[in-house]
Structure formats: C-alpha cells, structure tokens
Amino acid sequence: MAAQQVRGVIAPGKNEPVQIRTILIPDPGPGEAVVKVQACGVCHTDLHYKQGGISDDYPFLLGHEASGVVEAVGEGVTDVEPGDFVILNWRAVCGQCRACLRGRPWYCFNTHNAQQKMTLEDGTELSPALGIGAFADKTLVAAGQCTKVDPSVSPAVAGLLGCGVMAGIGAAINTGGVGRGDSVAVIGCGGVGDAAIAGANLAGAAKIIAVDIDDRKLDKARTMGATHTVNSKETDPVEAIRDLTGGFGADVVIEAVGRPETYKQAFYARDLAGTVVLVGVPTPEMKLELPLLDVFGRGGSLKSSWYGDCLPSRDFPMLVDLHQQGRLDLAAFVTETIELDAVEQAFDRMHQGDVLRSVVVL
C-alpha cells in the first residue's frame, strides 16, 4: 500500500513558528503500529524541541502526550490489535537489557521506537518528538509504545498520562516514595508539578506545600491537593518550607522546574536524610554547583525521575481506573481543547502561564 497522507504539526527550525504540513505515514513494519490520534496535550517538552533545547535534528514532528485507536499493526505484534484504545508512551521497554532482566523495567536502558521514518512529501525525514510525533491525524510508533486502557475514558484526559501527568504522579509515588503522613514540597506548579501534588495527595501525604511565583498557579495547586502555598517571588521558599515543617524541612521535595536555582532551593528545603526528586527537565547548558560537604552532611537521596519511573503497562490502566472511580481528577488538568492549527498559540499561552494543559482534539 502507498503511504498515507495526513496533517501534522512540524517545527521546521530553531524558534521558527510551527507549520501544518502534509505528512506521509508508511504502513507499519515488524513490531510497529499506526495509531489514529484522538487527542494530544501541548507539553513543555514540545516547546523545548521547537526552541532547540533538546537537539537540532530538525524538522521535528511535534506532539507526544497522546491517546488514540490502533489502526494497523505490523508483523509480530501481539499485545495490541486494530481497534484498541491506547495511550502512547515514549519509553517502550525492551525486556532484555540489564535493567529489565533485573526486574526494573522502568529504568529500561534500551527503549525503542519505530524503525521506519515518517516524512514530508518531498521525502524529508521527520524526527518525531520523543519518538511519537502525535500532533498529527495519525502517527507511526513501536507497538510497545501503545498501552491499552479502558476505552470509556475521555481521550483528552487519557492522553495526559502519556507524559506530564504520569511524570508528576510518578515523581511523587514511584521515585519519591511519598507515604502516609509525609511532608512534601513541590517547586513549580505547572502540569507536572500539579500532578506531583495530586500524586502526593493520593499517597496520603499529611502536608503538601506548593511553591511558585504565580498566584494563579498556586490557587490551582490548592484544588489539586496542596495544603499550603508559597509565592517564592515574595518569600524565601526554603525558609517558608522549613517554617511549615517545624523548622526541619520537608521529607520529600520535588523540583518540577528544571533550573539550577530551584534545584538548590529543593536541596536545602528538605529535612536531614530527606529526598530530592528532579523531574523538571533542564537544558544542556545548565550547570549545578553545591558544596560537596553539604551533599554529604545532609544525607538522604538526590534522585532524578525519568518519566515518573513508570511502567506504562502497570501504571496507565491503574491511573485510568482511579480516575473512573472518582479518586483522581485527571480532567482538572485540561484547561482547554483546541484544533491542530492552534498549537503555536497554545505555546504562547503556556509560556504566559495561562493554561495548565491545552489539548489538541482530532
């Protein structure tokens, strides 16, 4: 069969406005699947791609926080079949690397993507964001990037688990190990930070302190489960977090910004032997300086959270079920639904802090 022609949103060059172009989608090869995209969130990582903060492998086919229906599968695919409603994930575990064989597949060191390339009409190969490229009517992925979930869930809600919401919830529960009665501080209350707050609340944290420079975001954080808020533009967040935790600092501090300044705040705002979780994504030029004696003297753990250390086959269906039961309000993350041609404007609103998540609905 000839390659299918679909619409897709590409980033043609560094900091250039996105374009809607005709994309050619090949038939799925061995281990691959074509997915008809139903919804895709506008994530800050897509903006990083557009700005050149991840690589210069332009043009990028943007979009990765998505859900949809499997349209076709290639040879050897058995886990999904046409008609399955799936959430797309960008860490398809291999099952064979040293992490997988040690029973830690969420650390898989050999995650895989589709082998074939999607292209423009002139044959220019596209680099799909996080191996997905879902700001498009359809996309080609590795079949392992498709995770089946309850098809009754709203696609706009389900897709958010494909990146930001899963990253935040997982940073709290999987990486940070937040438990009943813990004190938690979250620095940065965008989509990932609010998801970390929701995850800490779900895990039974007794005190959840939200930190941001935008009062609008702090108000939203309270609706997600924050018990206290700190505007770090007006108040030293380290001192404020210590004051709210008996002078000690929080048991777990989650940094959801990805900047050296806020990481230092997280480091010094934790209790002795506490845990810092970095889930905000830094850019390549950023550097961090900390006194080594302080690293030693404060003890505890300094962790990075990769995709919320999630296992999609385990975590996505569970979180969808919790949402369907009314125990996790995923719909609260959706600020607006938009058309495919409104992605550039959605980036602007994200930059201004006007939205938690814009979601493209196809």
C-alpha positions as CSV (number, residue, x, y, z in Angstrom):
1,M,0.0,0.0,0.0
2,A,1.1,3.6,-0.6
3,A,2.0,5.7,2.4
4,Q,-0.9,7.6,3.9
5,Q,-1.1,11.4,3.7
6,V,-2.1,13.1,7.0
7,R,-1.8,16.6,8.5
8,G,0.9,17.1,11.1
9,V,2.5,20.0,13.1
10,I,6.2,20.4,12.5
11,A,8.9,22.6,13.9
12,P,11.0,23.5,10.8
13,G,13.9,25.2,12.6
14,K,15.1,26.7,15.9
15,N,12.5,29.1,17.3
16,E,10.6,29.2,14.0
17,P,6.8,29.2,14.1
18,V,5.3,25.7,13.7
19,Q,3.7,24.7,10.4
20,I,0.9,22.4,9.5
21,R,2.3,20.2,6.7
22,T,1.3,17.0,4.8
23,I,3.0,14.0,6.5
24,L,3.5,10.6,4.9
25,I,2.9,7.7,7.2
26,P,4.2,4.3,6.0
27,D,2.5,1.0,6.6
28,P,3.6,-0.5,9.9
29,G,6.6,-2.8,9.6
30,P,7.6,-5.6,12.1
31,G,6.9,-4.5,15.6
32,E,5.2,-1.3,14.6
33,A,1.7,0.2,14.8
34,V,-0.1,3.0,13.1
35,V,-2.4,4.9,15.6
36,K,-5.2,7.3,14.7
37,V,-4.6,10.1,17.2
38,Q,-7.7,11.3,19.0
39,A,-6.1,13.8,21.5
40,C,-2.6,15.1,22.3
41,G,-1.6,17.5,25.1
42,V,0.6,20.5,24.5
43,C,3.6,19.7,26.7
44,H,6.5,22.0,27.6
45,T,8.9,19.4,26.1
46,D,7.4,20.1,22.7
47,L,8.3,23.7,23.2
48,H,11.9,22.6,24.2
49,Y,12.1,20.8,20.8
50,K,10.8,23.9,19.0
51,Q,13.4,26.1,20.7
52,G,16.3,23.7,20.1
53,G,16.7,22.8,23.8
54,I,16.8,19.0,23.1
55,S,18.6,18.6,19.7
56,D,19.0,20.3,16.3
57,D,17.6,17.3,14.4
58,Y,15.0,19.5,12.5
59,P,12.4,19.2,11.2
60,F,10.5,17.8,14.3
61,L,7.1,16.3,14.2
62,L,5.8,17.6,17.5
63,G,3.4,16.1,20.0
64,H,3.8,13.1,22.3
65,E,1.2,13.3,25.1
66,A,-1.4,11.4,23.2
67,S,-4.2,8.8,23.0
68,G,-5.9,7.2,20.1
69,V,-7.0,4.0,18.4
70,V,-4.7,1.4,16.8
71,E,-5.5,1.4,13.1
72,A,-2.9,-1.2,11.8
73,V,-0.1,-3.3,13.2
74,G,2.9,-4.9,11.6
75,E,4.3,-8.4,11.7
76,G,4.9,-10.0,15.1
77,V,2.7,-7.6,17.0
78,T,0.6,-9.4,19.6
79,D,0.0,-7.1,22.5
80,V,-2.3,-4.7,20.6
81,E,-4.6,-5.0,17.6
82,P,-6.6,-2.7,15.4
83,G,-9.5,-1.1,17.3
84,D,-7.7,-1.0,20.7
85,F,-7.8,2.3,22.5
86,V,-4.3,3.2,23.7
87,I,-2.2,5.8,25.4
88,L,1.1,6.4,23.7
89,N,4.2,6.1,25.8
90,W,7.7,7.2,25.0
91,R,9.6,4.6,27.0
92,A,8.7,1.2,25.3
93,V,10.7,-1.3,27.4
94,C,12.8,-3.9,25.7
95,G,12.5,-6.7,28.2
96,Q,16.1,-7.8,27.5
97,C,18.5,-5.1,28.8
98,R,20.3,-5.3,32.2
99,A,17.6,-3.2,33.9
100,C,14.7,-5.2,32.5
101,L,16.4,-8.5,33.4
102,R,17.0,-7.3,37.0
103,G,13.2,-6.7,37.3
104,R,13.5,-2.9,37.0
105,P,11.9,-2.3,33.6
106,W,11.0,1.3,34.4
107,Y,14.8,2.0,34.1
108,C,15.0,0.2,30.7
109,F,18.2,1.3,29.0
110,N,17.2,0.2,25.5
111,T,13.7,1.7,24.9
112,H,12.7,1.5,21.3
113,N,10.8,3.5,18.7
114,A,9.5,2.8,15.2
115,Q,12.3,1.9,12.8
116,Q,10.7,3.5,9.7
117,K,10.6,7.2,9.3
118,M,7.6,9.5,8.7
119,T,8.4,12.1,6.0
120,L,7.3,15.2,4.3
121,E,6.0,14.9,0.8
122,D,9.5,15.7,-0.7
123,G,11.0,12.8,1.3
124,T,12.5,14.9,4.1
125,E,12.7,12.6,7.2
126,L,11.0,13.8,10.3
127,S,12.2,13.5,13.9
128,P,9.1,12.6,16.0
129,A,9.1,14.2,19.4
130,L,10.1,11.6,22.0
131,G,9.7,9.0,19.2
132,I,5.9,9.7,18.9
133,G,5.0,12.7,16.8
134,A,1.3,12.9,17.7
135,F,0.3,16.4,16.6
136,A,-1.0,14.6,13.5
137,D,-4.1,12.8,12.4
138,K,-2.1,9.5,12.6
139,T,1.4,8.5,13.7
140,L,3.7,5.5,13.4
141,V,5.2,4.1,16.6
142,A,6.7,1.0,18.0
143,A,3.9,-1.3,19.1
144,G,5.4,-1.3,22.6
145,Q,4.6,2.4,22.8
146,C,0.9,1.6,22.8
147,T,-0.7,0.8,26.2
148,K,-4.3,-0.4,26.2
149,V,-6.7,1.2,28.7
150,D,-10.4,1.4,29.3
151,P,-11.9,2.8,26.1
152,S,-14.7,4.6,28.0
153,V,-12.3,7.2,29.3
154,S,-12.1,10.6,27.6
155,P,-9.3,10.7,25.0
156,A,-8.4,14.2,26.1
157,V,-7.9,13.0,29.7
158,A,-6.2,9.7,28.9
159,G,-3.6,11.2,26.7
160,L,-2.2,13.4,29.6
161,L,-1.0,10.2,31.2
162,G,1.4,9.8,28.3
163,C,3.8,12.3,29.6
164,G,3.2,15.2,32.1
165,V,0.6,13.8,34.5
166,M,2.4,10.5,34.7
167,A,5.8,12.2,35.2
168,G,4.4,14.2,38.1
169,I,2.4,11.5,39.8
170,G,5.3,9.0,39.4
171,A,7.8,11.5,40.7
172,A,5.8,11.6,44.0
173,I,4.8,7.9,44.3
174,N,7.4,5.9,42.3
175,T,10.6,8.0,42.6
176,G,10.0,10.0,45.8
177,G,8.3,7.1,47.6
178,V,5.8,9.5,49.3
179,G,3.9,7.7,52.0
180,R,1.2,8.3,54.6
181,G,1.9,11.2,56.9
182,D,4.9,12.6,54.9
183,S,5.5,16.3,54.3
184,V,6.1,17.1,50.7
185,A,7.1,20.3,48.9
186,V,6.6,20.8,45.2
187,I,8.6,23.6,43.5
188,G,6.9,24.6,40.2
189,C,3.2,24.3,39.8
190,G,2.7,23.7,36.1
191,G,1.2,20.5,34.7
192,V,3.9,18.2,36.1
193,G,4.1,20.0,39.4
194,D,0.4,19.8,39.9
195,A,0.4,16.1,39.0
196,A,3.1,15.6,41.7
197,I,0.8,17.4,44.2
198,A,-2.1,15.1,43.1
199,G,0.2,12.1,43.5
200,A,1.4,13.1,47.0
201,N,-2.3,13.6,47.9
202,L,-3.2,10.2,46.5
203,A,-0.3,8.6,48.6
204,G,-1.6,10.1,51.8
205,A,0.9,12.9,52.5
206,A,-0.1,14.9,55.5
207,K,1.3,18.3,54.4
208,I,1.8,19.3,50.7
209,I,3.5,22.7,50.1
210,A,3.2,24.2,46.7
211,V,5.8,26.7,45.6
212,D,5.6,29.0,42.5
213,I,5.9,32.6,41.5
214,D,2.4,32.9,40.1
215,D,-0.6,33.2,42.4
216,R,-2.9,31.8,39.7
217,K,-0.9,28.6,39.7
218,L,-0.8,28.4,43.5
219,D,-4.6,28.7,43.6
220,K,-4.9,25.9,41.1
221,A,-2.4,23.8,43.2
222,R,-4.8,24.0,46.2
223,T,-7.5,22.4,44.1
224,M,-5.1,19.6,43.3
225,G,-4.4,18.8,47.0
226,A,-1.8,21.4,48.2
227,T,-2.4,22.2,51.9
228,H,-0.1,25.3,51.9
229,T,1.2,27.6,49.2
230,V,4.3,29.8,49.0
231,N,4.9,32.6,46.5
232,S,8.7,32.4,46.0
233,K,8.8,35.8,44.4
234,E,7.7,37.3,47.7
235,T,9.0,34.8,50.3
236,D,12.2,32.8,50.6
237,P,10.9,29.3,49.8
238,V,13.5,27.4,51.8
239,E,12.7,29.4,54.9
240,A,8.9,29.1,54.3
241,I,9.1,25.3,53.8
242,R,11.1,25.0,57.0
243,D,8.7,27.2,58.9
244,L,5.8,25.0,57.7
245,T,7.6,21.8,58.8
246,G,8.7,22.6,62.3
247,G,12.0,24.1,61.2
248,F,13.2,20.8,59.7
249,G,12.3,20.8,56.0
250,A,10.1,18.5,54.0
251,D,10.5,14.7,53.8
252,V,10.3,14.9,50.0
253,V,10.9,17.9,47.8
254,I,10.0,17.6,44.2
255,E,11.7,20.1,41.7
256,A,9.4,20.4,38.7
257,V,11.1,23.4,37.0
258,G,14.4,22.1,35.9
259,R,16.7,25.0,36.8
260,P,19.8,25.2,39.0
261,E,18.3,27.9,41.2
262,T,15.2,25.9,42.0
263,Y,17.1,22.7,42.4
264,K,19.3,24.4,45.1
265,Q,16.1,25.5,46.8
266,A,14.8,21.9,46.8
267,F,18.2,20.7,48.1
268,Y,18.1,23.0,51.1
269,A,14.4,22.8,51.8
270,R,14.4,19.1,52.6
271,D,14.8,17.5,56.0
272,L,18.0,15.7,57.0
273,A,18.1,12.4,55.3
274,G,15.2,13.6,53.1
275,T,14.7,13.1,49.4
276,V,15.0,15.5,46.5
277,V,13.4,14.5,43.2
278,L,14.3,16.3,40.0
279,V,11.5,15.9,37.4
280,G,11.8,19.3,35.7
281,V,13.8,18.9,32.5
282,P,17.0,21.1,32.3
283,T,18.6,22.3,29.1
284,P,22.1,21.2,28.0
285,E,23.9,24.4,29.1
286,M,22.7,24.4,32.7
287,K,25.3,23.7,35.5
288,L,24.8,23.0,39.2
289,E,27.2,23.9,42.0
290,L,26.8,22.6,45.5
291,P,29.3,22.3,48.4
292,L,30.2,18.6,48.5
293,L,30.2,18.8,52.3
294,D,26.6,19.8,52.2
295,V,25.7,16.9,49.9
296,F,27.5,14.5,52.4
297,G,26.3,16.3,55.6
298,R,22.6,16.4,54.7
299,G,22.4,12.7,53.7
300,G,19.3,11.3,52.1
301,S,18.7,10.8,48.4
302,L,19.1,13.0,45.3
303,K,17.1,11.4,42.6
304,S,16.1,12.1,39.0
305,S,12.7,10.9,37.9
306,W,12.6,9.5,34.4
307,Y,9.0,9.6,33.2
308,G,7.9,9.2,36.8
309,D,9.8,5.9,36.9
310,C,6.6,4.4,35.5
311,L,5.9,1.1,33.9
312,P,3.1,2.0,31.4
313,S,1.6,-1.4,31.3
314,R,1.2,-1.3,35.1
315,D,0.6,2.4,35.8
316,F,-1.6,3.7,32.9
317,P,-4.5,1.3,33.4
318,M,-4.3,1.8,37.2
319,L,-4.5,5.6,37.0
320,V,-7.3,5.5,34.4
321,D,-9.2,3.2,36.8
322,L,-8.7,5.6,39.7
323,H,-9.9,8.4,37.5
324,Q,-13.0,6.5,36.5
325,Q,-13.7,5.8,40.2
326,G,-13.6,9.5,41.0
327,R,-10.4,9.2,43.1
328,L,-8.1,11.0,40.7
329,D,-9.4,14.1,38.8
330,L,-7.5,13.9,35.6
331,A,-10.0,16.2,33.9
332,A,-8.8,19.1,36.2
333,F,-5.6,19.2,34.2
334,V,-7.4,20.1,30.9
335,T,-7.7,23.9,30.7
336,E,-8.9,24.0,27.1
337,T,-9.3,21.8,24.0
338,I,-8.0,23.2,20.7
339,E,-7.7,22.4,17.0
340,L,-4.5,21.3,15.3
341,D,-3.9,24.8,13.9
342,A,-3.8,26.4,17.3
343,V,-0.6,24.8,18.6
344,E,1.5,27.9,18.2
345,Q,-1.0,30.0,20.2
346,A,-1.1,27.2,22.8
347,F,2.7,27.5,23.2
348,D,2.2,31.3,23.9
349,R,-0.4,30.7,26.5
350,M,1.8,28.1,28.2
351,H,4.7,30.5,28.3
352,Q,2.4,33.1,29.9
353,G,1.2,30.7,32.5
354,D,-2.4,31.0,31.3
355,V,-3.1,27.2,31.0
356,L,-2.3,24.0,32.8
357,R,-2.8,22.0,29.6
358,S,-4.1,22.8,26.2
359,V,-5.2,19.6,24.5
360,V,-5.4,19.1,20.7
361,V,-8.6,17.1,19.9
362,L,-8.7,15.5,16.5
